[in-house]
Amino acid sequence: MKLVKDFINYEIVFYWADESLTPCSPHLHSITAAEEWWKKYLFSQYQGPERRKSIVDRRSNHDKRNSMDKNQYSRSNPLGRRESDKPVKVEIDLFQEKIKEFK
């Protein structure tokens, strides 16, 4: 899935879409909301036994991440191993194209 930023009904919205750009999520009003939806979706798809008690990665806390980065025994992959540990970013920006129509 890819995160899409779009301009619909005079609002900036974010949504997750598949390869054919068919929306997979509802319209969300922030990247934070999009990230939360995505993590819940990923956790709902996992069929094995879940060891984590929370879907929130402890490294998402800025202070905790800094202390882990300074720790000489920190892991080789500071962002984590799971796909849900990595920060989300907009991959398709339809907003820029649509906003040009108003200039």
C-alpha positions as CSV (number, residue, x, y, z in Angstrom):
1,M,0.0,0.0,0.0
2,K,1.0,3.6,-0.6
3,L,0.1,6.7,1.2
4,V,-1.7,9.2,-1.0
5,K,-2.1,13.0,-0.2
6,D,-5.1,14.4,-2.1
7,F,-7.3,17.4,-2.3
8,I,-11.0,16.4,-2.1
9,N,-14.0,18.7,-1.4
10,Y,-11.6,21.6,-0.6
11,E,-9.8,19.5,2.1
12,I,-6.4,18.0,2.2
13,V,-6.9,14.3,2.9
14,F,-4.6,11.3,3.2
15,Y,-5.5,7.7,2.4
16,W,-3.9,4.4,1.8
17,A,-4.2,3.0,-1.8
18,D,-3.2,-0.2,-3.5
19,E,-1.1,-0.4,-6.7
20,S,-4.0,0.6,-8.9
21,L,-4.7,3.6,-6.6
22,T,-7.9,2.1,-5.3
23,P,-8.4,3.5,-1.7
24,C,-8.0,0.9,1.0
25,S,-8.6,3.3,3.9
26,P,-11.1,6.0,4.7
27,H,-10.0,9.6,4.2
28,L,-7.8,10.7,7.0
29,H,-7.0,14.3,7.9
30,S,-3.4,14.0,9.1
31,I,-0.3,11.9,8.5
32,T,-0.5,10.8,12.1
33,A,-4.0,9.5,11.6
34,A,-2.8,7.7,8.5
35,E,0.0,6.1,10.4
36,E,-2.3,4.9,13.1
37,W,-4.7,3.4,10.6
38,W,-1.9,1.7,8.8
39,K,-0.5,0.2,12.0
40,K,-3.9,-1.1,13.1
41,Y,-4.4,-2.6,9.6
42,L,-1.0,-4.3,9.6
43,F,-1.6,-5.8,13.1
44,S,-5.0,-7.0,12.0
45,Q,-3.5,-8.9,9.1
46,Y,-0.9,-10.8,11.1
47,Q,-2.1,-14.3,11.8
48,G,0.7,-15.6,14.1
49,P,1.0,-15.2,17.9
50,E,1.6,-11.5,18.8
51,R,4.2,-10.8,21.4
52,R,3.9,-7.1,21.5
53,K,1.5,-5.6,24.0
54,S,1.1,-2.3,22.1
55,I,1.1,-1.3,18.4
56,V,3.1,1.9,19.4
57,D,6.8,1.4,18.9
58,R,8.8,2.6,21.9
59,R,11.3,4.1,19.6
60,S,8.7,6.6,18.2
61,N,9.3,8.6,21.4
62,H,11.9,11.2,20.5
63,D,13.8,11.0,23.8
64,K,13.8,7.2,23.8
65,R,15.1,7.1,20.2
66,N,17.9,9.5,21.0
67,S,19.0,7.4,24.0
68,M,19.0,4.2,21.9
69,D,21.1,6.0,19.2
70,K,23.7,7.0,21.8
71,N,23.8,3.5,23.4
72,Q,26.8,1.6,22.2
73,Y,24.8,-1.7,22.4
74,S,22.0,-0.4,20.2
75,R,20.7,-2.6,17.4
76,S,22.0,-2.5,13.9
77,N,18.6,-1.4,12.6
78,P,17.5,1.5,14.8
79,L,14.2,1.9,13.0
80,G,13.1,-1.6,13.9
81,R,12.5,-4.8,12.0
82,R,8.8,-4.6,11.4
83,E,7.3,-2.6,8.6
84,S,5.1,-0.8,11.2
85,D,8.2,0.4,13.0
86,K,9.3,2.6,10.1
87,P,7.9,6.2,9.8
88,V,5.3,6.7,7.1
89,K,5.7,9.1,4.2
90,V,3.5,10.3,1.4
91,E,4.4,8.4,-1.7
92,I,1.8,9.8,-4.1
93,D,1.1,13.6,-3.9
94,L,-2.1,14.4,-5.9
95,F,-2.6,17.6,-3.9
96,Q,0.1,19.5,-5.8
97,E,-1.6,18.8,-9.2
98,K,-5.0,19.7,-8.0
99,I,-4.1,22.9,-6.2
100,K,-2.6,24.2,-9.4
101,E,-6.1,24.5,-10.8
102,F,-6.9,27.2,-8.2
103,K,-4.0,29.5,-9.2
